[in-house]
Amino acid sequence: MLYTTGGDIYKRLCKYDEAVSYWNKALSISDKYCDTMFSTAFCCQKPGNYDEEIQA
Protein backbone atom coordinates (compact mmCIF):
# COMPACT_ATOMS: atom_id res chain seq x y z
CA MET A 1 0.00 0.00 0.00
CA LEU A 2 2.85 2.38 0.77
CA TYR A 3 4.34 1.94 -2.70
CA THR A 4 0.94 2.66 -4.26
CA THR A 5 0.67 5.91 -2.32
CA GLY A 6 4.23 6.87 -3.29
CA GLY A 7 3.33 6.33 -6.93
CA ASP A 8 0.23 8.48 -6.55
CA ILE A 9 2.30 11.32 -5.09
CA TYR A 10 4.83 11.19 -7.92
CA LYS A 11 1.98 11.15 -10.46
CA ARG A 12 0.60 14.38 -9.00
CA LEU A 13 4.07 15.90 -9.32
CA CYS A 14 4.13 14.79 -13.01
CA LYS A 15 7.14 12.57 -12.30
CA TYR A 16 5.77 9.64 -14.21
CA ASP A 17 8.88 7.46 -14.33
CA GLU A 18 9.20 7.57 -10.55
CA ALA A 19 5.48 6.89 -10.16
CA VAL A 20 5.69 3.81 -12.38
CA SER A 21 8.70 2.58 -10.43
CA TYR A 22 6.76 2.71 -7.16
CA TRP A 23 3.68 1.09 -8.67
CA ASN A 24 5.77 -1.72 -10.14
CA LYS A 25 7.15 -2.39 -6.66
CA ALA A 26 3.59 -2.50 -5.31
CA LEU A 27 2.53 -4.90 -8.06
CA SER A 28 5.52 -7.15 -7.40
CA ILE A 29 4.20 -7.61 -3.86
CA SER A 30 0.58 -8.13 -4.89
CA ASP A 31 -0.95 -7.97 -8.34
CA LYS A 32 -4.48 -7.44 -6.97
CA TYR A 33 -4.40 -3.65 -7.14
CA CYS A 34 -6.45 -2.82 -10.25
CA ASP A 35 -6.09 0.92 -9.66
CA THR A 36 -2.32 0.54 -9.57
CA MET A 37 -2.33 -1.33 -12.88
CA PHE A 38 -4.50 1.35 -14.48
CA SER A 39 -2.35 4.17 -13.12
CA THR A 40 0.81 2.48 -14.38
CA ALA A 41 -0.62 2.20 -17.90
CA PHE A 42 -1.83 5.82 -17.77
CA CYS A 43 1.57 7.17 -16.74
CA CYS A 44 3.41 5.12 -19.32
CA GLN A 45 1.17 6.71 -21.94
CA LYS A 46 1.85 10.29 -20.75
CA PRO A 47 5.47 10.65 -21.91
CA GLY A 48 4.78 8.53 -25.00
CA ASN A 49 6.19 5.26 -23.67
CA TYR A 50 3.70 3.11 -25.56
CA ASP A 51 5.86 -0.03 -25.43
CA GLU A 52 5.90 0.10 -21.63
CA GLU A 53 2.14 0.73 -21.58
CA ILE A 54 1.51 -2.47 -23.54
CA GLN A 55 3.60 -4.46 -21.05
CA ALA A 56 1.74 -2.93 -18.09
MOPAC internal coordinates of N, CA, C and O (Angstrom, degrees):
PM7 1SCF
backbone

  N    0.0000 0     0.00 0     0.00 0    0    0    0
  C    1.4462 1     0.00 0     0.00 0    1    0    0
  C    1.5248 1   111.15 1     0.00 0    2    1    0
  O    1.2310 1   120.34 1   143.35 1    3    2    1
  N    1.3128 1   116.96 1   -36.65 1    3    2    1
  C    1.4572 1   120.56 1  -179.15 1    5    3    2
  C    1.5243 1   111.30 1   -64.69 1    6    5    3
  O    1.2310 1   120.35 1   140.68 1    7    6    5
  N    1.3239 1   116.93 1   -39.32 1    7    6    5
  C    1.4649 1   119.89 1   178.50 1    9    7    6
  C    1.5258 1   110.94 1   -66.26 1   10    9    7
  O    1.2310 1   120.27 1   143.64 1   11   10    9
  N    1.3226 1   117.08 1   -36.36 1   11   10    9
  C    1.4602 1   120.77 1   177.85 1   13   11   10
  C    1.5274 1   110.20 1   -62.90 1   14   13   11
  O    1.2310 1   120.35 1   135.72 1   15   14   13
  N    1.3086 1   116.93 1   -44.28 1   15   14   13
  C    1.4631 1   121.22 1   178.97 1   17   15   14
  C    1.5239 1   110.69 1   -64.73 1   18   17   15
  O    1.2310 1   120.15 1   138.89 1   19   18   17
  N    1.3240 1   117.31 1   -41.11 1   19   18   17
  C    1.4704 1   120.69 1   176.81 1   21   19   18
  C    1.5153 1   111.05 1   -59.76 1   22   21   19
  O    1.2310 1   120.35 1   138.26 1   23   22   21
  N    1.3154 1   116.93 1   -41.74 1   23   22   21
  C    1.4606 1   120.81 1   177.18 1   25   23   22
  C    1.5136 1   111.89 1   -63.24 1   26   25   23
  O    1.2310 1   120.54 1   139.25 1   27   26   25
  N    1.3185 1   116.58 1   -40.75 1   27   26   25
  C    1.4618 1   120.66 1   178.37 1   29   27   26
  C    1.5288 1   111.54 1   -62.20 1   30   29   27
  O    1.2310 1   120.56 1   139.91 1   31   30   29
  N    1.3176 1   116.54 1   -40.09 1   31   30   29
  C    1.4678 1   120.48 1   179.04 1   33   31   30
  C    1.5236 1   110.55 1   -64.47 1   34   33   31
  O    1.2310 1   120.41 1   133.36 1   35   34   33
  N    1.3290 1   116.81 1   -46.64 1   35   34   33
  C    1.4636 1   119.88 1   178.96 1   37   35   34
  C    1.5302 1   111.65 1   -63.14 1   38   37   35
  O    1.2310 1   120.32 1   145.08 1   39   38   37
  N    1.3241 1   116.98 1   -34.92 1   39   38   37
  C    1.4686 1   120.10 1   177.56 1   41   39   38
  C    1.5233 1   110.35 1   -61.68 1   42   41   39
  O    1.2310 1   120.57 1   135.89 1   43   42   41
  N    1.3213 1   116.52 1   -44.11 1   43   42   41
  C    1.4719 1   120.27 1   179.36 1   45   43   42
  C    1.5172 1   112.03 1   -64.20 1   46   45   43
  O    1.2310 1   120.43 1   153.00 1   47   46   45
  N    1.3229 1   116.79 1   -27.00 1   47   46   45
  C    1.4621 1   121.51 1   177.79 1   49   47   46
  C    1.5315 1   111.81 1   -87.46 1   50   49   47
  O    1.2310 1   120.62 1  -175.87 1   51   50   49
  N    1.3435 1   116.42 1     4.13 1   51   50   49
  C    1.4734 1   123.75 1  -178.43 1   53   51   50
  C    1.5265 1   112.09 1    61.44 1   54   53   51
  O    1.2310 1   120.51 1  -150.30 1   55   54   53
  N    1.3158 1   116.63 1    29.70 1   55   54   53
  C    1.4624 1   122.32 1   175.28 1   57   55   54
  C    1.5246 1   106.88 1  -104.21 1   58   57   55
  O    1.2310 1   121.97 1  -102.65 1   59   58   57
  N    1.3226 1   113.84 1    77.35 1   59   58   57
  C    1.4501 1   120.87 1  -169.28 1   61   59   58
  C    1.5284 1   113.61 1   -67.54 1   62   61   59
  O    1.2310 1   119.92 1   141.51 1   63   62   61
  N    1.3202 1   117.75 1   -38.49 1   63   62   61
  C    1.4656 1   119.37 1   179.72 1   65   63   62
  C    1.5231 1   111.20 1   -61.83 1   66   65   63
  O    1.2310 1   120.64 1   137.18 1   67   66   65
  N    1.3326 1   116.38 1   -42.82 1   67   66   65
  C    1.4579 1   120.34 1   178.52 1   69   67   66
  C    1.5288 1   110.68 1   -66.01 1   70   69   67
  O    1.2310 1   120.70 1   140.20 1   71   70   69
  N    1.3262 1   116.26 1   -39.80 1   71   70   69
  C    1.4635 1   120.40 1   178.81 1   73   71   70
  C    1.5217 1   110.43 1   -60.39 1   74   73   71
  O    1.2310 1   120.36 1   133.13 1   75   74   73
  N    1.3080 1   116.92 1   -46.87 1   75   74   73
  C    1.4680 1   121.32 1  -179.38 1   77   75   74
  C    1.5255 1   110.41 1   -62.61 1   78   77   75
  O    1.2310 1   120.45 1   141.98 1   79   78   77
  N    1.3168 1   116.74 1   -38.02 1   79   78   77
  C    1.4635 1   120.62 1   178.46 1   81   79   78
  C    1.5254 1   110.97 1   -60.29 1   82   81   79
  O    1.2310 1   120.37 1   134.67 1   83   82   81
  N    1.3209 1   116.90 1   -45.33 1   83   82   81
  C    1.4618 1   120.46 1   178.56 1   85   83   82
  C    1.5194 1   111.54 1   -65.76 1   86   85   83
  O    1.2310 1   120.38 1   136.84 1   87   86   85
  N    1.3194 1   116.87 1   -43.16 1   87   86   85
  C    1.4649 1   119.53 1  -179.75 1   89   87   86
  C    1.5117 1   111.84 1   -65.03 1   90   89   87
  O    1.2310 1   120.32 1   142.88 1   91   90   89
  N    1.3368 1   116.99 1   -37.12 1   91   90   89
  C    1.4625 1   119.40 1   177.08 1   93   91   90
  C    1.5243 1   111.18 1   -62.87 1   94   93   91
  O    1.2310 1   120.53 1   142.90 1   95   94   93
  N    1.3385 1   116.59 1   -37.10 1   95   94   93
  C    1.4654 1   119.61 1   176.21 1   97   95   94
  C    1.5259 1   110.16 1   -64.17 1   98   97   95
  O    1.2310 1   120.57 1   138.20 1   99   98   97
  N    1.3324 1   116.52 1   -41.80 1   99   98   97
  C    1.4629 1   120.19 1   178.40 1  101   99   98
  C    1.5230 1   110.57 1   -62.64 1  102  101   99
  O    1.2310 1   120.40 1   137.83 1  103  102  101
  N    1.3202 1   116.84 1   -42.17 1  103  102  101
  C    1.4659 1   120.12 1  -179.15 1  105  103  102
  C    1.5204 1   112.32 1   -70.46 1  106  105  103
  O    1.2310 1   120.05 1   153.71 1  107  106  105
  N    1.3299 1   117.51 1   -26.29 1  107  106  105
  C    1.4614 1   119.56 1   177.62 1  109  107  106
  C    1.5322 1   110.74 1   -70.59 1  110  109  107
  O    1.2310 1   120.58 1   154.67 1  111  110  109
  N    1.3239 1   116.49 1   -25.33 1  111  110  109
  C    1.4626 1   121.30 1   177.27 1  113  111  110
  C    1.5239 1   110.33 1   -81.06 1  114  113  111
  O    1.2310 1   121.07 1   134.66 1  115  114  113
  N    1.3328 1   115.55 1   -45.34 1  115  114  113
  C    1.4661 1   120.49 1   178.63 1  117  115  114
  C    1.5252 1   108.44 1  -151.71 1  118  117  115
  O    1.2310 1   120.99 1   -51.91 1  119  118  117
  N    1.3118 1   115.72 1   128.09 1  119  118  117
  C    1.4664 1   120.01 1  -178.84 1  121  119  118
  C    1.5250 1   112.01 1   -93.41 1  122  121  119
  O    1.2310 1   120.01 1  -158.55 1  123  122  121
  N    1.3290 1   117.58 1    21.45 1  123  122  121
  C    1.4631 1   121.34 1  -177.40 1  125  123  122
  C    1.5228 1   113.42 1   -95.15 1  126  125  123
  O    1.2310 1   120.25 1  -173.38 1  127  126  125
  N    1.3111 1   117.12 1     6.62 1  127  126  125
  C    1.4623 1   120.45 1  -178.98 1  129  127  126
  C    1.5292 1   109.83 1   -93.84 1  130  129  127
  O    1.2310 1   120.12 1   -87.49 1  131  130  129
  N    1.3182 1   117.37 1    92.51 1  131  130  129
  C    1.4637 1   121.48 1  -178.45 1  133  131  130
  C    1.5233 1   111.45 1   -62.74 1  134  133  131
  O    1.2310 1   120.14 1   140.95 1  135  134  133
  N    1.3284 1   117.34 1   -39.05 1  135  134  133
  C    1.4591 1   120.52 1   179.13 1  137  135  134
  C    1.5215 1   111.15 1   -62.47 1  138  137  135
  O    1.2310 1   120.59 1   142.69 1  139  138  137
  N    1.3230 1   116.48 1   -37.31 1  139  138  137
  C    1.4608 1   120.67 1   179.27 1  141  139  138
  C    1.5210 1   110.25 1   -66.49 1  142  141  139
  O    1.2310 1   120.26 1   138.97 1  143  142  141
  N    1.3232 1   117.11 1   -41.03 1  143  142  141
  C    1.4669 1   120.04 1   177.73 1  145  143  142
  C    1.5253 1   111.15 1   -63.28 1  146  145  143
  O    1.2310 1   120.48 1   136.78 1  147  146  145
  N    1.3171 1   116.69 1   -43.22 1  147  146  145
  C    1.4647 1   120.77 1   178.92 1  149  147  146
  C    1.5294 1   110.42 1   -63.50 1  150  149  147
  O    1.2310 1   120.24 1   134.48 1  151  150  149
  N    1.3140 1   117.14 1   -45.52 1  151  150  149
  C    1.4621 1   120.90 1  -178.63 1  153  151  150
  C    1.5230 1   111.12 1   -63.37 1  154  153  151
  O    1.2310 1   120.30 1   141.55 1  155  154  153
  N    1.3268 1   117.04 1   -38.45 1  155  154  153
  C    1.4560 1   120.93 1   177.92 1  157  155  154
  C    1.5314 1   110.33 1   -61.59 1  158  157  155
  O    1.2310 1   120.28 1   133.14 1  159  158  157
  N    1.3151 1   117.06 1   -46.86 1  159  158  157
  C    1.4630 1   120.66 1   178.80 1  161  159  158
  C    1.5237 1   110.93 1   -63.22 1  162  161  159
  O    1.2310 1   119.79 1   139.41 1  163  162  161
  N    1.3200 1   118.01 1   -40.59 1  163  162  161
  C    1.4592 1   122.47 1   179.32 1  165  163  162
  C    1.5241 1   110.94 1   -61.63 1  166  165  163
  O    1.2310 1   120.20 1   133.72 1  167  166  165
  N    1.3218 1   117.23 1   -46.28 1  167  166  165
  C    1.4621 1   120.31 1  -177.64 1  169  167  166
  C    1.5156 1   112.48 1   -71.39 1  170  169  167
  O    1.2310 1   120.09 1   149.02 1  171  170  169
  N    1.3105 1   117.44 1   -30.98 1  171  170  169
  C    1.4604 1   119.20 1   175.90 1  173  171  170
  C    1.5208 1   110.36 1   -67.35 1  174  173  171
  O    1.2310 1   120.28 1   149.97 1  175  174  173
  N    1.3134 1   117.07 1   -30.03 1  175  174  173
  C    1.4593 1   121.92 1   179.06 1  177  175  174
  C    1.5228 1   111.05 1   -73.00 1  178  177  175
  O    1.2310 1   119.45 1   144.95 1  179  178  177
  N    1.3263 1   118.66 1   -35.05 1  179  178  177
  C    1.4557 1   122.85 1  -174.51 1  181  179  178
  C    1.5276 1   113.52 1   -53.52 1  182  181  179
  O    1.2310 1   119.24 1   123.20 1  183  182  181
  N    1.3356 1   119.05 1   -56.80 1  183  182  181
  C    1.4631 1   117.88 1  -178.57 1  185  183  182
  C    1.5271 1   113.37 1   -81.80 1  186  185  183
  O    1.2310 1   120.06 1  -174.73 1  187  186  185
  N    1.3313 1   117.50 1     5.27 1  187  186  185
  C    1.4580 1   120.81 1   178.75 1  189  187  186
  C    1.5090 1   113.44 1    89.15 1  190  189  187
  O    1.2310 1   119.77 1  -157.35 1  191  190  189
  N    1.3010 1   118.04 1    22.65 1  191  190  189
  C    1.4627 1   122.85 1   179.62 1  193  191  190
  C    1.5309 1   109.79 1   -88.59 1  194  193  191
  O    1.2310 1   120.45 1  -113.18 1  195  194  193
  N    1.3137 1   116.74 1    66.82 1  195  194  193
  C    1.4553 1   120.99 1  -173.26 1  197  195  194
  C    1.5105 1   112.93 1   -66.51 1  198  197  195
  O    1.2310 1   119.57 1   149.26 1  199  198  197
  N    1.3452 1   118.42 1   -30.74 1  199  198  197
  C    1.4546 1   120.20 1   178.35 1  201  199  198
  C    1.5154 1   110.71 1   -65.10 1  202  201  199
  O    1.2310 1   120.10 1   139.03 1  203  202  201
  N    1.3288 1   117.42 1   -40.97 1  203  202  201
  C    1.4595 1   121.03 1   178.00 1  205  203  202
  C    1.5330 1   110.12 1   -67.14 1  206  205  203
  O    1.2310 1   120.25 1   143.35 1  207  206  205
  N    1.3054 1   117.13 1   -36.65 1  207  206  205
  C    1.4671 1   120.89 1  -179.38 1  209  207  206
  C    1.5212 1   110.66 1   -61.93 1  210  209  207
  O    1.2310 1   120.36 1   139.86 1  211  210  209
  N    1.3265 1   116.92 1   -40.14 1  211  210  209
  C    1.4601 1   121.29 1   179.86 1  213  211  210
  C    1.5175 1   110.12 1   -64.08 1  214  213  211
  O    1.2310 1   119.88 1   140.81 1  215  214  213
  N    1.3352 1   117.84 1   -39.19 1  215  214  213
  C    1.4516 1   122.13 1  -179.81 1  217  215  214
  C    1.5212 1   111.19 1   -70.47 1  218  217  215
  O    1.2310 1   120.06 1   148.65 1  219  218  217
  N    1.3415 1   117.50 1   -31.35 1  219  218  217
  C    1.4629 1   120.70 1  -179.78 1  221  219  218
  C    1.5005 1   109.08 1   -69.19 1  222  221  219
  O    1.2310 1   120.10 1   180.00 1  223  222  221

